Amino acid sequence: MNGAGRSIPHASSRAAVLDVIRAAGTISRVGIIEATGFTGATISTVVRGLIDDGLVLETGRAESTGGKPRVLLQLNRPARFAVGVHLDHSGLTYVLTDLSGAVVARMTRAGVGAEDPPLVVGRMAREVDALVDGAGVDRSRVLGLGLVAPGPLTAASGMRLTPPPMRHWEDYPLDRALREATGMPVVLDNDATAAALGEYWSGSIQDTSTFAALYMCTGIGSGLLVNGLTYHGASGNAGEIGHICVDADGPECWCGARGCTEVLAGPASVVAAARADPALARSAGLTGERKRVRPTVAAEFASVARAARRGDPAARALLERSARYLAVAARTLVTIMDLELLVLTGASLAIAGSTYLPVVRAELDRAFFARGTHAVDVRLSKSAATAPAIGAATMVLQTELVPLNQGLRVPANLAASDPHPARAGGA
């Protein structure tokens, strides 16, 4: 069962039971008792309430083991929905998920570019409407909107220190503006943290509840899950491995430090090096003299990755150099956290993961401090391009299922309050 055991301190028995059912897929009442430690009377009351509210369904019976077959329960997946939005300079990704976190609709649109934030927010509100209406979903069943963007972020004012292409977003009250434009509750978080949550809720992480997602889109970061819960740190910006030093004498990064992973391994550095090589720039189609608007860094990085796949040795060498720096940062992260699992995700790794994956694996096999005790499983995400947006939507869902983080709860008109608070320590 994925992350729904007694180690997660749910805020209520209702949340604990709903999370156990989500994680199990199908489970009996007896199974829920075993997973949570709650009494049979409590489980009976909570389950009945969840069924009455339309969140859970009885779905047949388990095979008999000699007694009366047990009734199985599962989420009523289309009972509620959530919207996830990933905002990045290179593009906007939208997903609509059901109660289980499964994607029922998605779309991508042009990035924010140099547009003024209020204009972008207005466009986002229209595109969210199109997503929900196009899926034929009743808006009253949409719990809210999760919005993720490059960090660092603060709860009070959104983006405080942004990558150069998004400097005009600094101090813009993004969550408040989008809440007013859409009429939905909005939860804001870092895109790398959301990517980790998206991987976890996608169902691809079955064998551990503590892992990291190493994320590369236009920037580099990581998201951390510890015992099934996202680890945010003091300000919500834990996991920023794009800004740890991998070369003390390296070039200055936009964050003000020197030798950061992002300035040495990020897509912008790969593209800059490719443009500086005339032959490679032509091979990758980066010359662009006749183009009115230069493509985004993400699009140009994709062009270099395609050139590498076609066998261009210079393109391959650039990606492998980037991968070596990224692997050193990954080793630092894995060593500090003593992880058994690292997932490579993000739009750039969706494109170039076949180059990066073996380099990261080799570095951890060779130099991970605890390699004599355990290996590190390094995987390429199956939903790398959309993981942040999926995680953004599941942030909304998780605040009802695991309401430890301050944020959304299911509105009163959609779900009754829980008369059975969970015991200390949760389920």
PEWOHU-V810622 format. One record per residue. PSI is psi in whole degrees, -180 to 180 (none if undefined). OMEGA is omega in whole degrees, -180 to 180 (none if undefined). D_LAST is the distance of its C-alpha to the last C-alpha in whole Angstrom. Layout:
psi->PSI omega->OMEGA d_last->D_LAST
psi->PSI omega->OMEGA d_last->D_LAST
This chain:
psi->132 omega->-168 d_last->13
psi->94 omega->169 d_last->13
psi->19 omega->-177 d_last->10
psi->22 omega->-179 d_last->7
psi->-169 omega->-174 d_last->6
psi->-14 omega->-177 d_last->4
psi->-17 omega->-179 d_last->6
psi->121 omega->-177 d_last->6
psi->79 omega->178 d_last->6
psi->154 omega->-178 d_last->6
psi->-15 omega->-179 d_last->9
psi->159 omega->177 d_last->9
psi->-34 omega->178 d_last->8
psi->-48 omega->179 d_last->10
psi->-42 omega->-179 d_last->9
psi->-46 omega->-178 d_last->6
psi->-43 omega->180 d_last->8
psi->-38 omega->179 d_last->11
psi->-38 omega->177 d_last->9
psi->-44 omega->179 d_last->9
psi->-42 omega->178 d_last->12
psi->-47 omega->-175 d_last->14
psi->-36 omega->-176 d_last->13
psi->-27 omega->-174 d_last->14
psi->-67 omega->170 d_last->17
psi->141 omega->-177 d_last->18
psi->151 omega->177 d_last->16
psi->168 omega->176 d_last->16
psi->-38 omega->178 d_last->14
psi->-41 omega->177 d_last->15
psi->-38 omega->179 d_last->13
psi->-40 omega->177 d_last->10
psi->-44 omega->-180 d_last->10
psi->-36 omega->-177 d_last->10
psi->-33 omega->-174 d_last->7
psi->-28 omega->-174 d_last->5
psi->3 omega->177 d_last->7
psi->161 omega->178 d_last->8
psi->160 omega->178 d_last->12
psi->-37 omega->180 d_last->14
psi->-42 omega->178 d_last->16
psi->-45 omega->-180 d_last->13
psi->-42 omega->-180 d_last->12
psi->-44 omega->-179 d_last->16
psi->-46 omega->-178 d_last->16
psi->-46 omega->-179 d_last->14
psi->-42 omega->178 d_last->15
psi->-41 omega->177 d_last->18
psi->-41 omega->179 d_last->18
psi->-38 omega->177 d_last->17
psi->-44 omega->-180 d_last->20
psi->-34 omega->179 d_last->22
psi->1 omega->177 d_last->21
psi->9 omega->-178 d_last->22
psi->-23 omega->-176 d_last->19
psi->146 omega->179 d_last->18
psi->147 omega->166 d_last->21
psi->131 omega->-170 d_last->22
psi->64 omega->177 d_last->24
psi->-168 omega->-176 d_last->25
psi->150 omega->175 d_last->25
psi->162 omega->176 d_last->24
psi->139 omega->-179 d_last->27
psi->139 omega->175 d_last->27
psi->23 omega->178 d_last->27
psi->-28 omega->178 d_last->29
psi->-160 omega->179 d_last->28
psi->129 omega->-180 d_last->27
psi->139 omega->-178 d_last->25
psi->138 omega->176 d_last->22
psi->133 omega->-180 d_last->21
psi->147 omega->180 d_last->20
psi->150 omega->173 d_last->18
psi->163 omega->176 d_last->18
psi->144 omega->168 d_last->18
psi->87 omega->-167 d_last->21
psi->-40 omega->180 d_last->22
psi->12 omega->-179 d_last->25
psi->-34 omega->-180 d_last->24
psi->158 omega->-179 d_last->23
psi->164 omega->175 d_last->24
psi->149 omega->178 d_last->24
psi->137 omega->173 d_last->27
psi->135 omega->180 d_last->27
psi->127 omega->174 d_last->30
psi->115 omega->-179 d_last->31
psi->124 omega->179 d_last->34
psi->156 omega->177 d_last->36
psi->-35 omega->-174 d_last->40
psi->-18 omega->-178 d_last->41
psi->164 omega->174 d_last->39
psi->128 omega->178 d_last->37
psi->132 omega->-179 d_last->34
psi->139 omega->171 d_last->32
psi->151 omega->170 d_last->30
psi->123 omega->-179 d_last->28
psi->156 omega->174 d_last->25
psi->-172 omega->-175 d_last->24
psi->-26 omega->180 d_last->20
psi->-8 omega->-175 d_last->19
psi->1 omega->178 d_last->21
psi->138 omega->-178 d_last->24
psi->126 omega->177 d_last->27
psi->-17 omega->176 d_last->29
psi->148 omega->178 d_last->32
psi->157 omega->172 d_last->33
psi->157 omega->177 d_last->36
psi->146 omega->180 d_last->38
psi->172 omega->-179 d_last->40
psi->151 omega->-179 d_last->43
psi->-177 omega->-173 d_last->41
psi->-25 omega->178 d_last->42
psi->-137 omega->180 d_last->45
psi->10 omega->-180 d_last->47
psi->149 omega->175 d_last->46
psi->140 omega->-179 d_last->46
psi->-44 omega->180 d_last->42
psi->-35 omega->178 d_last->43
psi->-40 omega->179 d_last->44
psi->-43 omega->-180 d_last->41
psi->-41 omega->177 d_last->39
psi->-42 omega->177 d_last->41
psi->-42 omega->179 d_last->41
psi->-42 omega->180 d_last->38
psi->-41 omega->178 d_last->37
psi->-38 omega->-179 d_last->40
psi->-33 omega->174 d_last->38
psi->-43 omega->176 d_last->35
psi->-44 omega->-179 d_last->37
psi->-38 omega->180 d_last->38
psi->-50 omega->-177 d_last->35
psi->-47 omega->-179 d_last->34
psi->-38 omega->-180 d_last->37
psi->-27 omega->178 d_last->38
psi->-6 omega->180 d_last->35
psi->31 omega->-177 d_last->36
psi->135 omega->175 d_last->32
psi->123 omega->-176 d_last->32
psi->-24 omega->180 d_last->32
psi->-15 omega->178 d_last->30
psi->1 omega->178 d_last->27
psi->115 omega->-173 d_last->27
psi->-31 omega->-177 d_last->24
psi->-171 omega->-175 d_last->25
psi->128 omega->172 d_last->27
psi->130 omega->-178 d_last->25
psi->125 omega->179 d_last->28
psi->147 omega->-176 d_last->28
psi->168 omega->178 d_last->31
psi->141 omega->178 d_last->33
psi->-178 omega->-1 d_last->32
psi->151 omega->-178 d_last->32
psi->158 omega->170 d_last->31
psi->149 omega->-179 d_last->30
psi->-30 omega->-173 d_last->28
psi->-35 omega->-172 d_last->31
psi->14 omega->174 d_last->34
psi->-123 omega->-174 d_last->32
psi->123 omega->180 d_last->35
psi->-35 omega->179 d_last->36
psi->113 omega->-170 d_last->38
psi->157 omega->173 d_last->38
psi->153 omega->-176 d_last->40
psi->-43 omega->-178 d_last->44
psi->-15 omega->-176 d_last->44
psi->25 omega->-178 d_last->42
psi->-29 omega->-178 d_last->43
psi->-2 omega->177 d_last->44
psi->-5 omega->-176 d_last->40
psi->130 omega->178 d_last->40
psi->8 omega->177 d_last->39
psi->131 omega->-178 d_last->39
psi->73 omega->-169 d_last->36
psi->-48 omega->-177 d_last->35
psi->-41 omega->180 d_last->31
psi->-43 omega->-179 d_last->33
psi->-41 omega->-179 d_last->36
psi->-34 omega->176 d_last->34
psi->-43 omega->180 d_last->32
psi->-35 omega->-177 d_last->36
psi->-33 omega->-176 d_last->37
psi->-20 omega->-174 d_last->35
psi->12 omega->180 d_last->34
psi->149 omega->168 d_last->30
psi->143 omega->-177 d_last->27
psi->132 omega->173 d_last->27
psi->131 omega->-176 d_last->25
psi->139 omega->177 d_last->26
psi->174 omega->178 d_last->25
psi->141 omega->-176 d_last->27
psi->-33 omega->179 d_last->28
psi->-40 omega->176 d_last->27
psi->-43 omega->178 d_last->24
psi->-36 omega->179 d_last->23
psi->-40 omega->177 d_last->25
psi->-44 omega->180 d_last->22
psi->-38 omega->177 d_last->19
psi->-40 omega->177 d_last->22
psi->-42 omega->-177 d_last->22
psi->-45 omega->-177 d_last->18
psi->-17 omega->180 d_last->18
psi->-17 omega->-180 d_last->21
psi->-2 omega->-179 d_last->20
psi->-15 omega->179 d_last->22
psi->98 omega->-174 d_last->20
psi->-23 omega->-168 d_last->18
psi->4 omega->177 d_last->19
psi->153 omega->175 d_last->17
psi->7 omega->176 d_last->14
psi->116 omega->-178 d_last->17
psi->175 omega->176 d_last->20
psi->147 omega->171 d_last->23
psi->120 omega->176 d_last->25
psi->120 omega->-165 d_last->29
psi->131 omega->174 d_last->30
psi->117 omega->174 d_last->34
psi->-105 omega->168 d_last->36
psi->-23 omega->174 d_last->38
psi->-172 omega->-178 d_last->37
psi->136 omega->177 d_last->34
psi->-172 omega->174 d_last->31
psi->153 omega->175 d_last->27
psi->143 omega->-175 d_last->24
psi->130 omega->170 d_last->21
psi->128 omega->180 d_last->17
psi->117 omega->-177 d_last->15
psi->40 omega->176 d_last->12
psi->1 omega->-179 d_last->12
psi->139 omega->177 d_last->13
psi->136 omega->176 d_last->17
psi->119 omega->-173 d_last->19
psi->-27 omega->-174 d_last->21
psi->-175 omega->-173 d_last->23
psi->-35 omega->-176 d_last->25
psi->8 omega->-179 d_last->27
psi->14 omega->-175 d_last->25
psi->31 omega->176 d_last->27
psi->149 omega->174 d_last->26
psi->11 omega->-177 d_last->27
psi->68 omega->-178 d_last->30
psi->-12 omega->173 d_last->32
psi->-17 omega->-177 d_last->35
psi->33 omega->165 d_last->36
psi->151 omega->-173 d_last->36
psi->128 omega->172 d_last->39
psi->0 omega->176 d_last->41
psi->104 omega->-175 d_last->44
psi->-25 omega->180 d_last->45
psi->17 omega->-176 d_last->49
psi->179 omega->-178 d_last->47
psi->160 omega->180 d_last->48
psi->138 omega->179 d_last->47
psi->160 omega->178 d_last->44
psi->-21 omega->-179 d_last->43
psi->-12 omega->-180 d_last->41
psi->-14 omega->179 d_last->43
psi->177 omega->178 d_last->43
psi->147 omega->173 d_last->44
psi->25 omega->179 d_last->44
psi->154 omega->177 d_last->40
psi->-43 omega->-175 d_last->39
psi->-40 omega->-178 d_last->39
psi->-23 omega->-179 d_last->43
psi->-31 omega->-174 d_last->44
psi->-12 omega->-174 d_last->41
psi->163 omega->179 d_last->40
psi->-37 omega->-179 d_last->42
psi->-38 omega->179 d_last->45
psi->-37 omega->177 d_last->46
psi->-45 omega->-179 d_last->46
psi->-42 omega->180 d_last->48
psi->-43 omega->179 d_last->50
psi->-37 omega->179 d_last->51
psi->-40 omega->179 d_last->52
psi->-29 omega->180 d_last->54
psi->-10 omega->178 d_last->56
psi->102 omega->-173 d_last->57
psi->-41 omega->-179 d_last->60
psi->-44 omega->179 d_last->60
psi->-39 omega->179 d_last->56
psi->-40 omega->177 d_last->56
psi->-44 omega->-179 d_last->58
psi->-38 omega->-178 d_last->56
psi->-4 omega->180 d_last->53
psi->35 omega->-178 d_last->55
psi->1 omega->-176 d_last->54
psi->-52 omega->167 d_last->58
psi->26 omega->-179 d_last->57
psi->-32 omega->-175 d_last->60
psi->-1 omega->-178 d_last->61
psi->131 omega->179 d_last->57
psi->-46 omega->-178 d_last->57
psi->126 omega->180 d_last->54
psi->136 omega->178 d_last->52
psi->162 omega->178 d_last->49
psi->163 omega->176 d_last->46
psi->-41 omega->-180 d_last->45
psi->-42 omega->180 d_last->42
psi->-40 omega->-180 d_last->45
psi->-36 omega->175 d_last->47
psi->-41 omega->178 d_last->45
psi->-36 omega->178 d_last->44
psi->-40 omega->177 d_last->48
psi->-41 omega->179 d_last->48
psi->-40 omega->177 d_last->45
psi->-38 omega->177 d_last->47
psi->-39 omega->178 d_last->50
psi->-41 omega->180 d_last->49
psi->-28 omega->177 d_last->48
psi->-7 omega->177 d_last->51
psi->9 omega->178 d_last->52
psi->117 omega->-175 d_last->54
psi->-34 omega->-180 d_last->54
psi->-41 omega->178 d_last->53
psi->-43 omega->179 d_last->50
psi->-42 omega->-179 d_last->49
psi->-39 omega->179 d_last->50
psi->-45 omega->180 d_last->48
psi->-40 omega->-180 d_last->45
psi->-35 omega->176 d_last->45
psi->-47 omega->177 d_last->45
psi->-44 omega->-178 d_last->43
psi->-35 omega->180 d_last->40
psi->-43 omega->176 d_last->41
psi->-42 omega->-180 d_last->40
psi->-37 omega->180 d_last->37
psi->-37 omega->178 d_last->36
psi->-43 omega->177 d_last->37
psi->-40 omega->179 d_last->35
psi->-40 omega->179 d_last->32
psi->-39 omega->177 d_last->33
psi->-47 omega->-180 d_last->32
psi->-48 omega->-177 d_last->29
psi->-36 omega->180 d_last->28
psi->-45 omega->-179 d_last->29
psi->-43 omega->-176 d_last->28
psi->-11 omega->-176 d_last->24
psi->56 omega->-174 d_last->25
psi->152 omega->172 d_last->24
psi->-15 omega->-175 d_last->24
psi->133 omega->175 d_last->24
psi->126 omega->180 d_last->26
psi->127 omega->176 d_last->27
psi->125 omega->-175 d_last->30
psi->175 omega->-177 d_last->30
psi->157 omega->-173 d_last->32
psi->-39 omega->-178 d_last->35
psi->-36 omega->177 d_last->37
psi->-22 omega->172 d_last->36
psi->-31 omega->-178 d_last->35
psi->-42 omega->-171 d_last->39
psi->14 omega->-176 d_last->40
psi->-30 omega->-179 d_last->37
psi->-25 omega->175 d_last->39
psi->-42 omega->-174 d_last->41
psi->-38 omega->-174 d_last->38
psi->-52 omega->-178 d_last->36
psi->-29 omega->180 d_last->38
psi->-43 omega->178 d_last->39
psi->-43 omega->178 d_last->36
psi->-45 omega->-177 d_last->35
psi->-40 omega->179 d_last->38
psi->-43 omega->-179 d_last->38
psi->-36 omega->176 d_last->34
psi->-34 omega->-175 d_last->36
psi->-38 omega->-165 d_last->39
psi->1 omega->176 d_last->37
psi->131 omega->-171 d_last->34
psi->-43 omega->-175 d_last->33
psi->26 omega->-176 d_last->31
psi->-24 omega->178 d_last->33
psi->-16 omega->-180 d_last->34
psi->-43 omega->179 d_last->30
psi->152 omega->176 d_last->29
psi->167 omega->175 d_last->30
psi->123 omega->177 d_last->28
psi->116 omega->179 d_last->28
psi->122 omega->-176 d_last->29
psi->154 omega->171 d_last->29
psi->129 omega->-177 d_last->31
psi->145 omega->175 d_last->29
psi->-13 omega->180 d_last->30
psi->44 omega->-171 d_last->29
psi->-39 omega->-174 d_last->31
psi->-30 omega->-175 d_last->33
psi->4 omega->-176 d_last->30
psi->-42 omega->179 d_last->27
psi->-41 omega->180 d_last->27
psi->-40 omega->176 d_last->28
psi->-43 omega->177 d_last->25
psi->-36 omega->178 d_last->23
psi->-43 omega->178 d_last->24
psi->-41 omega->-178 d_last->23
psi->-20 omega->171 d_last->20
psi->-41 omega->179 d_last->19
psi->-46 omega->-180 d_last->20
psi->-40 omega->-175 d_last->18
psi->-28 omega->179 d_last->15
psi->-20 omega->173 d_last->15
psi->-39 omega->-177 d_last->14
psi->-38 omega->-179 d_last->12
psi->72 omega->-171 d_last->10
psi->56 omega->171 d_last->12
psi->-40 omega->179 d_last->12
psi->140 omega->177 d_last->16
psi->133 omega->-179 d_last->19
psi->-150 omega->-174 d_last->20
psi->147 omega->164 d_last->20
psi->160 omega->176 d_last->18
psi->127 omega->-178 d_last->20
psi->155 omega->-174 d_last->23
psi->-30 omega->-179 d_last->23
psi->-7 omega->-180 d_last->26
psi->-29 omega->-178 d_last->23
psi->133 omega->-179 d_last->20
psi->153 omega->177 d_last->20
psi->157 omega->-174 d_last->18
psi->120 omega->178 d_last->15
psi->-1 omega->-175 d_last->16
psi->82 omega->179 d_last->13
psi->145 omega->-178 d_last->11
psi->156 omega->175 d_last->8
psi->159 omega->178 d_last->8
psi->137 omega->-178 d_last->9
psi->-16 omega->173 d_last->7
psi->-162 omega->-177 d_last->4
psi->none omega->none d_last->0
